[in-house]
Amino acid sequence: MALRRPTPAPTGYDAKTADGQTVQVKTNHAASQIGFRGQDDLLLVLHVRTVGEYDEVYYGPFAPVKAASRYSARDNKDMLAISKLKTLKNVVAASGEAAAERVAKALPTDQSVDDTTDE
């Protein structure tokens, strides 16, 4: 993945791909979910381990993630469980973005998950 951070720093996204798509980047260490605001073309979520190494949790289209998320009025952001991100990653890889959007709309909401997030 070749991402570039435009200068000056942009508002609303963290990087761009070589073909100009906007990317929002989120990191996670211990929380069971991520929080985000807005919507870009792509979302990259990294799980950072204690020793500084990382695993890619999700890198793909933003639309299915937004469709599966729930809005937290308390935090003024959308939230989604890491487990659901992993499900969406697998669906995107196997069947594409349109299938992932259908699956996202069918996933149950995360009402029982507390509002603790890494950002």
N, CA, C and O atoms as a GROMACS GRO file, in nm:
protein
  476
    1MET      N    1   0.085  -0.116   0.000
    1MET     CA    2   0.000   0.000   0.000
    1MET      C    3   0.090   0.123   0.000
    1MET      O    4   0.172   0.141   0.090
    2ALA      N    5   0.075   0.203  -0.098
    2ALA     CA    6   0.155   0.326  -0.108
    2ALA      C    7   0.065   0.445  -0.077
    2ALA      O    8  -0.014   0.488  -0.161
    3LEU      N    9   0.078   0.498   0.044
    3LEU     CA   10  -0.002   0.612   0.084
    3LEU      C   11   0.087   0.733   0.100
    3LEU      O   12   0.203   0.723   0.140
    4ARG      N   13   0.032   0.848   0.067
    4ARG     CA   14   0.106   0.974   0.082
    4ARG      C   15   0.024   1.070   0.166
    4ARG      O   16  -0.098   1.081   0.150
    5ARG      N   17   0.093   1.139   0.255
    5ARG     CA   18   0.028   1.243   0.335
    5ARG      C   19   0.052   1.375   0.264
    5ARG      O   20   0.166   1.422   0.256
    6PRO      N   21  -0.054   1.435   0.213
    6PRO     CA   22  -0.037   1.563   0.143
    6PRO      C   23   0.007   1.673   0.238
    6PRO      O   24  -0.027   1.672   0.356
    7THR      N   25   0.081   1.766   0.185
    7THR     CA   26   0.120   1.883   0.264
    7THR      C   27   0.065   2.006   0.192
    7THR      O   28   0.076   2.014   0.070
    8PRO      N   29   0.008   2.099   0.262
    8PRO     CA   30  -0.012   2.098   0.406
    8PRO      C   31  -0.111   1.989   0.446
    8PRO      O   32  -0.183   1.935   0.362
    9ALA      N   33  -0.113   1.957   0.576
    9ALA     CA   34  -0.200   1.851   0.625
    9ALA      C   35  -0.345   1.881   0.590
    9ALA      O   36  -0.393   1.991   0.614
   10PRO      N   37  -0.414   1.783   0.534
   10PRO     CA   38  -0.553   1.805   0.492
   10PRO      C   39  -0.650   1.799   0.609
   10PRO      O   40  -0.617   1.750   0.717
   11THR      N   41  -0.769   1.850   0.587
   11THR     CA   42  -0.877   1.837   0.684
   11THR      C   43  -0.969   1.726   0.636
   11THR      O   44  -1.014   1.728   0.521
   12GLY      N   45  -0.997   1.629   0.722
   12GLY     CA   46  -1.095   1.528   0.688
   12GLY      C   47  -1.039   1.394   0.644
   12GLY      O   48  -1.111   1.295   0.647
   13TYR      N   49  -0.914   1.387   0.603
   13TYR     CA   50  -0.856   1.259   0.568
   13TYR      C   51  -0.709   1.261   0.607
   13TYR      O   52  -0.651   1.366   0.632
   14ASP      N   53  -0.650   1.141   0.613
   14ASP     CA   54  -0.512   1.129   0.662
   14ASP      C   55  -0.410   1.110   0.552
   14ASP      O   56  -0.294   1.150   0.568
   15ALA      N   57  -0.450   1.050   0.440
   15ALA     CA   58  -0.356   1.022   0.332
   15ALA      C   59  -0.432   1.006   0.202
   15ALA      O   60  -0.555   1.003   0.199
   16LYS      N   61  -0.356   0.996   0.094
   16LYS     CA   62  -0.412   0.969  -0.038
   16LYS      C   63  -0.335   0.855  -0.102
   16LYS      O   64  -0.215   0.838  -0.079
   17THR      N   65  -0.406   0.778  -0.184
   17THR     CA   66  -0.340   0.673  -0.262
   17THR      C   67  -0.278   0.736  -0.386
   17THR      O   68  -0.302   0.853  -0.415
   18ALA      N   69  -0.201   0.658  -0.458
   18ALA     CA   70  -0.138   0.707  -0.581
   18ALA      C   71  -0.241   0.753  -0.683
   18ALA      O   72  -0.215   0.842  -0.763
   19ASP      N   73  -0.360   0.691  -0.681
   19ASP     CA   74  -0.464   0.730  -0.777
   19ASP      C   75  -0.561   0.835  -0.722
   19ASP      O   76  -0.665   0.861  -0.781
   20GLY      N   77  -0.525   0.897  -0.607
   20GLY     CA   78  -0.601   1.011  -0.555
   20GLY      C   79  -0.715   0.980  -0.461
   20GLY      O   80  -0.787   1.072  -0.421
   21GLN      N   81  -0.734   0.854  -0.422
   21GLN     CA   82  -0.841   0.822  -0.327
   21GLN      C   83  -0.801   0.868  -0.187
   21GLN      O   84  -0.685   0.855  -0.148
   22THR      N   85  -0.898   0.923  -0.112
   22THR     CA   86  -0.870   0.966   0.024
   22THR      C   87  -0.879   0.848   0.120
   22THR      O   88  -0.961   0.758   0.102
   23VAL      N   89  -0.792   0.849   0.222
   23VAL     CA   90  -0.784   0.739   0.318
   23VAL      C   91  -0.789   0.794   0.459
   23VAL      O   92  -0.714   0.885   0.494
   24GLN      N   93  -0.878   0.738   0.540
   24GLN     CA   94  -0.882   0.770   0.682
   24GLN      C   95  -0.808   0.655   0.752
   24GLN      O   96  -0.836   0.538   0.727
   25VAL      N   97  -0.714   0.689   0.841
   25VAL     CA   98  -0.633   0.589   0.911
   25VAL      C   99  -0.670   0.590   1.058
   25VAL      O  100  -0.675   0.695   1.122
   26LYS      N  101  -0.697   0.472   1.112
   26LYS     CA  102  -0.729   0.454   1.254
   26LYS      C  103  -0.636   0.350   1.312
   26LYS      O  104  -0.604   0.250   1.246
   27THR      N  105  -0.592   0.373   1.435
   27THR     CA  106  -0.512   0.273   1.506
   27THR      C  107  -0.589   0.224   1.626
   27THR      O  108  -0.671   0.296   1.683
   28ASN      N  109  -0.561   0.102   1.665
   28ASN     CA  110  -0.629   0.038   1.776
   28ASN      C  111  -0.526  -0.039   1.855
   28ASN      O  112  -0.438  -0.104   1.798
   29HIS      N  113  -0.535  -0.032   1.988
   29HIS     CA  114  -0.443  -0.109   2.071
   29HIS      C  115  -0.519  -0.210   2.157
   29HIS      O  116  -0.487  -0.329   2.154
   30ALA      N  117  -0.617  -0.165   2.232
   30ALA     CA  118  -0.686  -0.255   2.324
   30ALA      C  119  -0.838  -0.251   2.312
   30ALA      O  120  -0.905  -0.345   2.354
   31ALA      N  121  -0.893  -0.146   2.259
   31ALA     CA  122  -1.038  -0.132   2.254
   31ALA      C  123  -1.101  -0.234   2.160
   31ALA      O  124  -1.035  -0.285   2.068
   32SER      N  125  -1.226  -0.262   2.183
   32SER     CA  126  -1.296  -0.361   2.101
   32SER      C  127  -1.364  -0.297   1.980
   32SER      O  128  -1.430  -0.366   1.902
   33GLN      N  129  -1.347  -0.166   1.964
   33GLN     CA  130  -1.410  -0.097   1.851
   33GLN      C  131  -1.329   0.025   1.811
   33GLN      O  132  -1.240   0.069   1.883
   34ILE      N  133  -1.363   0.078   1.695
   34ILE     CA  134  -1.302   0.204   1.649
   34ILE      C  135  -1.411   0.309   1.639
   34ILE      O  136  -1.529   0.276   1.627
   35GLY      N  137  -1.370   0.434   1.643
   35GLY     CA  138  -1.460   0.545   1.622
   35GLY      C  139  -1.408   0.629   1.507
   35GLY      O  140  -1.287   0.641   1.488
   36PHE      N  141  -1.500   0.687   1.430
   36PHE     CA  142  -1.458   0.771   1.317
   36PHE      C  143  -1.564   0.876   1.289
   36PHE      O  144  -1.680   0.862   1.326
   37ARG      N  145  -1.520   0.980   1.223
   37ARG     CA  146  -1.610   1.087   1.179
   37ARG      C  147  -1.594   1.102   1.028
   37ARG      O  148  -1.486   1.083   0.974
   38GLY      N  149  -1.702   1.136   0.963
   38GLY     CA  150  -1.695   1.158   0.820
   38GLY      C  151  -1.686   1.029   0.742
   38GLY      O  152  -1.706   0.920   0.795
   39GLN      N  153  -1.654   1.043   0.614
   39GLN     CA  154  -1.639   0.927   0.526
   39GLN      C  155  -1.545   0.962   0.414
   39GLN      O  156  -1.564   1.062   0.344
   40ASP      N  157  -1.444   0.879   0.396
   40ASP     CA  158  -1.350   0.895   0.286
   40ASP      C  159  -1.370   0.782   0.187
   40ASP      O  160  -1.463   0.703   0.200
   41ASP      N  161  -1.283   0.773   0.088
   41ASP     CA  162  -1.293   0.665  -0.010
   41ASP      C  163  -1.256   0.530   0.053
   41ASP      O  164  -1.321   0.429   0.029
   42LEU      N  165  -1.149   0.532   0.134
   42LEU     CA  166  -1.096   0.409   0.193
   42LEU      C  167  -1.073   0.427   0.342
   42LEU      O  168  -1.059   0.539   0.391
   43LEU      N  169  -1.069   0.314   0.415
   43LEU     CA  170  -1.039   0.315   0.557
   43LEU      C  171  -0.927   0.214   0.582
   43LEU      O  172  -0.933   0.101   0.534
   44LEU      N  173  -0.827   0.256   0.658
   44LEU     CA  174  -0.718   0.168   0.701
   44LEU      C  175  -0.722   0.163   0.853
   44LEU      O  176  -0.712   0.266   0.919
   45VAL      N  177  -0.737   0.042   0.909
   45VAL     CA  178  -0.737   0.023   1.054
   45VAL      C  179  -0.622  -0.070   1.089
   45VAL      O  180  -0.611  -0.181   1.036
   46LEU      N  181  -0.536  -0.023   1.178
   46LEU     CA  182  -0.420  -0.100   1.222
   46LEU      C  183  -0.430  -0.131   1.370
   46LEU      O  184  -0.462  -0.044   1.451
   47HIS      N  185  -0.403  -0.255   1.406
   47HIS     CA  186  -0.393  -0.294   1.547
   47HIS      C  187  -0.245  -0.286   1.584
   47HIS      O  188  -0.163  -0.359   1.527
   48VAL      N  189  -0.212  -0.199   1.677
   48VAL     CA  190  -0.072  -0.179   1.718
   48VAL      C  191  -0.047  -0.260   1.844
   48VAL      O  192  -0.114  -0.242   1.946
   49ARG      N  193   0.050  -0.352   1.835
   49ARG     CA  194   0.086  -0.434   1.951
   49ARG      C  195   0.182  -0.357   2.042
   49ARG      O  196   0.241  -0.258   2.000
   50THR      N  197   0.197  -0.404   2.164
   50THR     CA  198   0.279  -0.338   2.265
   50THR      C  199   0.421  -0.312   2.218
   50THR      O  200   0.479  -0.209   2.252
   51VAL      N  201   0.478  -0.402   2.141
   51VAL     CA  202   0.618  -0.388   2.096
   51VAL      C  203   0.632  -0.297   1.974
   51VAL      O  204   0.741  -0.282   1.920
   52GLY      N  205   0.522  -0.237   1.932
   52GLY     CA  206   0.527  -0.143   1.819
   52GLY      C  207   0.499  -0.206   1.685
   52GLY      O  208   0.489  -0.135   1.585
   53GLU      N  209   0.486  -0.337   1.680
   53GLU     CA  210   0.449  -0.402   1.555
   53GLU      C  211   0.299  -0.383   1.533
   53GLU      O  212   0.226  -0.351   1.626
   54TYR      N  213   0.254  -0.403   1.410
   54TYR     CA  214   0.112  -0.382   1.382
   54TYR      C  215   0.059  -0.488   1.287
   54TYR      O  216   0.133  -0.552   1.212
   55ASP      N  217  -0.071  -0.506   1.293
   55ASP     CA  218  -0.144  -0.594   1.203
   55ASP      C  219  -0.251  -0.511   1.134
   55ASP      O  220  -0.312  -0.423   1.195
   56GLU      N  221  -0.273  -0.539   1.008
   56GLU     CA  222  -0.380  -0.472   0.935
   56GLU      C  223  -0.513  -0.539   0.970
   56GLU      O  224  -0.532  -0.657   0.943
   57VAL      N  225  -0.602  -0.463   1.030
   57VAL     CA  226  -0.735  -0.514   1.064
   57VAL      C  227  -0.828  -0.499   0.944
   57VAL      O  228  -0.906  -0.589   0.913
   58TYR      N  229  -0.818  -0.385   0.876
   58TYR     CA  230  -0.905  -0.358   0.761
   58TYR      C  231  -0.837  -0.255   0.671
   58TYR      O  232  -0.783  -0.155   0.720
   59TYR      N  233  -0.839  -0.280   0.543
   59TYR     CA  234  -0.800  -0.179   0.444
   59TYR      C  235  -0.889  -0.201   0.324
   59TYR      O  236  -0.873  -0.298   0.249
   60GLY      N  237  -0.983  -0.110   0.306
   60GLY     CA  238  -1.078  -0.127   0.198
   60GLY      C  239  -1.175  -0.012   0.191
   60GLY      O  240  -1.154   0.093   0.251
   61PRO      N  241  -1.283  -0.033   0.116
   61PRO     CA  242  -1.380   0.074   0.094
   61PRO      C  243  -1.447   0.118   0.224
   61PRO      O  244  -1.477   0.036   0.311
   62PHE      N  245  -1.470   0.248   0.234
   62PHE     CA  246  -1.530   0.306   0.354
   62PHE      C  247  -1.681   0.280   0.362
   62PHE      O  248  -1.735   0.265   0.472
   63ALA      N  249  -1.749   0.275   0.249
   63ALA     CA  250  -1.895   0.267   0.247
   63ALA      C  251  -1.952   0.151   0.329
   63ALA      O  252  -2.046   0.172   0.405
   64PRO      N  253  -1.898   0.028   0.317
   64PRO     CA  254  -1.954  -0.080   0.400
   64PRO      C  255  -1.933  -0.058   0.549
   64PRO      O  256  -2.018  -0.095   0.630
   65VAL      N  257  -1.822   0.003   0.586
   65VAL     CA  258  -1.793   0.031   0.726
   65VAL      C  259  -1.894   0.132   0.780
   65VAL      O  260  -1.950   0.114   0.888
   66LYS      N  261  -1.918   0.236   0.704
   66LYS     CA  262  -2.016   0.338   0.744
   66LYS      C  263  -2.155   0.275   0.757
   66LYS      O  264  -2.229   0.307   0.850
   67ALA      N  265  -2.190   0.188   0.664
   67ALA     CA  266  -2.323   0.125   0.666
   67ALA      C  267  -2.341   0.034   0.788
   67ALA      O  268  -2.452   0.020   0.838
   68ALA      N  269  -2.234  -0.026   0.836
   68ALA     CA  270  -2.242  -0.119   0.949
   68ALA      C  271  -2.228  -0.049   1.084
   68ALA      O  272  -2.254  -0.109   1.188
   69SER      N  273  -2.188   0.077   1.084
   69SER     CA  274  -2.157   0.146   1.209
   69SER      C  275  -2.284   0.197   1.278
   69SER      O  276  -2.393   0.198   1.221
   70ARG      N  277  -2.266   0.239   1.402
   70ARG     CA  278  -2.372   0.305   1.476
   70ARG      C  279  -2.319   0.440   1.521
   70ARG      O  280  -2.199   0.456   1.542
   71TYR      N  281  -2.407   0.535   1.536
   71TYR     CA  282  -2.367   0.669   1.576
   71TYR      C  283  -2.372   0.682   1.728
   71TYR      O  284  -2.471   0.643   1.790
   72SER      N  285  -2.266   0.735   1.787
   72SER     CA  286  -2.262   0.763   1.931
   72SER      C  287  -2.279   0.913   1.950
   72SER      O  288  -2.188   0.991   1.920
   73ALA      N  289  -2.394   0.953   1.999
   73ALA     CA  290  -2.420   1.095   2.024
   73ALA      C  291  -2.326   1.148   2.132
   73ALA      O  292  -2.282   1.263   2.126
   74ARG      N  293  -2.295   1.065   2.230
   74ARG     CA  294  -2.206   1.107   2.338
   74ARG      C  295  -2.070   1.150   2.285
   74ARG      O  296  -2.014   1.250   2.328
   75ASP      N  297  -2.017   1.072   2.191
   75ASP     CA  298  -1.884   1.100   2.136
   75ASP      C  299  -1.889   1.174   2.002
   75ASP      O  300  -1.784   1.212   1.949
   76ASN      N  301  -2.009   1.195   1.948
   76ASN     CA  302  -2.026   1.262   1.820
   76ASN      C  303  -1.944   1.194   1.709
   76ASN      O  304  -1.874   1.260   1.633
   77LYS      N  305  -1.955   1.061   1.703
   77LYS     CA  306  -1.885   0.987   1.598
   77LYS      C  307  -1.954   0.853   1.574
   77LYS      O  308  -2.031   0.805   1.657
   78ASP      N  309  -1.923   0.795   1.460
   78ASP     CA  310  -1.970   0.660   1.429
   78ASP      C  311  -1.874   0.562   1.492
   78ASP      O  312  -1.755   0.590   1.507
   79MET      N  313  -1.927   0.444   1.529
   79MET     CA  314  -1.845   0.342   1.594
   79MET      C  315  -1.876   0.206   1.534
   79MET      O  316  -1.987   0.179   1.490
   80LEU      N  317  -1.773   0.120   1.532
   80LEU     CA  318  -1.790  -0.015   1.480
   80LEU      C  319  -1.695  -0.110   1.551
   80LEU      O  320  -1.578  -0.078   1.573
   81ALA      N  321  -1.747  -0.227   1.585
   81ALA     CA  322  -1.667  -0.329   1.652
   81ALA      C  323  -1.559  -0.383   1.559
   81ALA      O  324  -1.581  -0.397   1.439
   82ILE      N  325  -1.443  -0.412   1.616
   82ILE     CA  326  -1.332  -0.470   1.540
   82ILE      C  327  -1.374  -0.602   1.476
   82ILE      O  328  -1.335  -0.630   1.363
   83SER      N  329  -1.452  -0.682   1.547
   83SER     CA  330  -1.497  -0.811   1.492
   83SER      C  331  -1.576  -0.790   1.362
   83SER      O  332  -1.565  -0.869   1.268
   84LYS      N  333  -1.656  -0.684   1.357
   84LYS     CA  334  -1.733  -0.655   1.236
   84LYS      C  335  -1.644  -0.606   1.122
   84LYS      O  336  -1.668  -0.637   1.006
   85LEU      N  337  -1.540  -0.530   1.157
   85LEU     CA  338  -1.443  -0.488   1.055
   85LEU      C  339  -1.378  -0.609   0.990
   85LEU      O  340  -1.359  -0.614   0.868
   86LYS      N  341  -1.342  -0.708   1.072
   86LYS     CA  342  -1.280  -0.830   1.019
   86LYS      C  343  -1.377  -0.905   0.928
   86LYS      O  344  -1.336  -0.960   0.826
   87THR      N  345  -1.504  -0.909   0.966
   87THR     CA  346  -1.606  -0.972   0.882
   87THR      C  347  -1.615  -0.900   0.748
   87THR      O  348  -1.616  -0.964   0.642
   88LEU      N  349  -1.622  -0.767   0.752
   88LEU     CA  350  -1.631  -0.689   0.628
   88LEU      C  351  -1.508  -0.707   0.541
   88LEU      O  352  -1.519  -0.714   0.418
   89LYS      N  353  -1.391  -0.714   0.602
   89LYS     CA  354  -1.266  -0.737   0.527
   89LYS      C  355  -1.276  -0.867   0.449
   89LYS      O  356  -1.239  -0.873   0.331
   90ASN      N  357  -1.324  -0.972   0.514
   90ASN     CA  358  -1.335  -1.102   0.448
   90ASN      C  359  -1.438  -1.100   0.335
   90ASN      O  360  -1.415  -1.159   0.230
   91VAL      N  361  -1.549  -1.032   0.356
   91VAL     CA  362  -1.653  -1.024   0.252
   91VAL      C  363  -1.602  -0.943   0.132
   91VAL      O  364  -1.623  -0.983   0.017
   92VAL      N  365  -1.535  -0.831   0.158
   92VAL     CA  366  -1.481  -0.750   0.048
   92VAL      C  367  -1.382  -0.834  -0.033
   92VAL      O  368  -1.387  -0.832  -0.156
   93ALA      N  369  -1.294  -0.907   0.035
   93ALA     CA  370  -1.195  -0.988  -0.034
   93ALA      C  371  -1.259  -1.099  -0.117
   93ALA      O  372  -1.214  -1.129  -0.228
   94ALA      N  373  -1.364  -1.160  -0.064
   94ALA     CA  374  -1.427  -1.273  -0.132
   94ALA      C  375  -1.528  -1.233  -0.238
   94ALA      O  376  -1.538  -1.296  -0.344
   95SER      N  377  -1.604  -1.126  -0.210
   95SER     CA  378  -1.719  -1.097  -0.297
   95SER      C  379  -1.731  -0.953  -0.344
   95SER      O  380  -1.818  -0.922  -0.425
   96GLY      N  381  -1.646  -0.862  -0.295
   96GLY     CA  382  -1.649  -0.725  -0.341
   96GLY      C  383  -1.726  -0.629  -0.251
   96GLY      O  384  -1.791  -0.669  -0.155
   97GLU      N  385  -1.716  -0.502  -0.287
   97GLU     CA  386  -1.774  -0.395  -0.205
   97GLU      C  387  -1.926  -0.401  -0.198
   97GLU      O  388  -1.982  -0.379  -0.090
   98ALA      N  389  -1.993  -0.429  -0.308
   98ALA     CA  390  -2.140  -0.433  -0.307
   98ALA      C  391  -2.190  -0.540  -0.211
   98ALA      O  392  -2.286  -0.517  -0.138
   99ALA      N  393  -2.127  -0.656  -0.212
   99ALA     CA  394  -2.166  -0.764  -0.119
   99ALA      C  395  -2.140  -0.722   0.025
   99ALA      O  396  -2.220  -0.751   0.113
  100ALA      N  397  -2.029  -0.654   0.048
  100ALA     CA  398  -1.996  -0.608   0.184
  100ALA      C  399  -2.099  -0.507   0.233
  100ALA      O  400  -2.133  -0.506   0.352
  101GLU      N  401  -2.148  -0.421   0.145
  101GLU     CA  402  -2.251  -0.325   0.186
  101GLU      C  403  -2.381  -0.396   0.223
  101GLU      O  404  -2.449  -0.355   0.317
  102ARG      N  405  -2.416  -0.502   0.149
  102ARG     CA  406  -2.536  -0.580   0.183
  102ARG      C  407  -2.518  -0.647   0.318
  102ARG      O  408  -2.609  -0.646   0.401
  103VAL      N  409  -2.401  -0.706   0.342
  103VAL     CA  410  -2.372  -0.772   0.470
  103VAL      C  411  -2.373  -0.669   0.582
  103VAL      O  412  -2.427  -0.695   0.690
  104ALA      N  413  -2.315  -0.552   0.558
  104ALA     CA  414  -2.308  -0.446   0.660
  104ALA      C  415  -2.447  -0.407   0.709
  104ALA      O  416  -2.468  -0.387   0.829
  105LYS      N  417  -2.540  -0.396   0.618
  105LYS     CA  418  -2.675  -0.356   0.655
  105LYS      C  419  -2.747  -0.465   0.733
  105LYS      O  420  -2.842  -0.437   0.806
  106ALA      N  421  -2.703  -0.589   0.718
  106ALA     CA  422  -2.766  -0.701   0.788
  106ALA      C  423  -2.705  -0.729   0.924
  106ALA      O  424  -2.764  -0.802   1.005
  107LEU      N  425  -2.587  -0.673   0.952
  107LEU     CA  426  -2.522  -0.697   1.081
  107LEU      C  427  -2.601  -0.631   1.194
  107LEU      O  428  -2.654  -0.521   1.176
  108PRO      N  429  -2.609  -0.697   1.310
  108PRO     CA  430  -2.678  -0.634   1.423
  108PRO      C  431  -2.600  -0.512   1.474
  108PRO      O  432  -2.478  -0.506   1.460
  109THR      N  433  -2.671  -0.418   1.532
  109THR     CA  434  -2.606  -0.298   1.587
  109THR      C  435  -2.531  -0.332   1.715
  109THR      O  436  -2.565  -0.429   1.784
  110ASP      N  437  -2.430  -0.253   1.747
  110ASP     CA  438  -2.346  -0.276   1.864
  110ASP      C  439  -2.401  -0.207   1.987
  110ASP      O  440  -2.327  -0.136   2.055
  111GLN      N  441  -2.526  -0.224   2.017
  111GLN     CA  442  -2.586  -0.154   2.132
  111GLN      C  443  -2.524  -0.196   2.264
  111GLN      O  444  -2.521  -0.116   2.358
  112SER      N  445  -2.475  -0.320   2.274
  112SER     CA  446  -2.424  -0.368   2.402
  112SER      C  447  -2.276  -0.333   2.424
  112SER      O  448  -2.224  -0.352   2.534
  113VAL      N  449  -2.209  -0.284   2.323
  113VAL     CA  450  -2.067  -0.250   2.334
  113VAL      C  451  -2.054  -0.113   2.398
  113VAL      O  452  -2.124  -0.020   2.358
  114ASP      N  453  -1.964  -0.100   2.498
  114ASP     CA  454  -1.950   0.033   2.560
  114ASP      C  455  -1.881   0.128   2.463
  114ASP      O  456  -1.828   0.085   2.361
  115ASP      N  457  -1.881   0.253   2.496
  115ASP     CA  458  -1.829   0.356   2.405
  115ASP      C  459  -1.680   0.381   2.418
  115ASP      O  460  -1.633   0.488   2.380
  116THR      N  461  -1.603   0.286   2.471
  116THR     CA  462  -1.459   0.301   2.482
  116THR      C  463  -1.395   0.269   2.348
  116THR      O  464  -1.417   0.161   2.293
  117THR      N  465  -1.315   0.362   2.296
  117THR     CA  466  -1.248   0.339   2.168
  117THR      C  467  -1.104   0.384   2.176
  117THR      O  468  -1.068   0.467   2.259
  118ASP      N  469  -1.023   0.329   2.087
  118ASP     CA  470  -0.890   0.382   2.059
  118ASP      C  471  -0.910   0.470   1.937
  118ASP      O  472  -0.994   0.440   1.852
  119GLU      N  473  -0.833   0.576   1.926
  119GLU     CA  474  -0.842   0.657   1.806
  119GLU      C  475  -0.708   0.697   1.758
  119GLU      O  476  -0.697   0.766   1.656
   0.00000   0.00000   0.00000
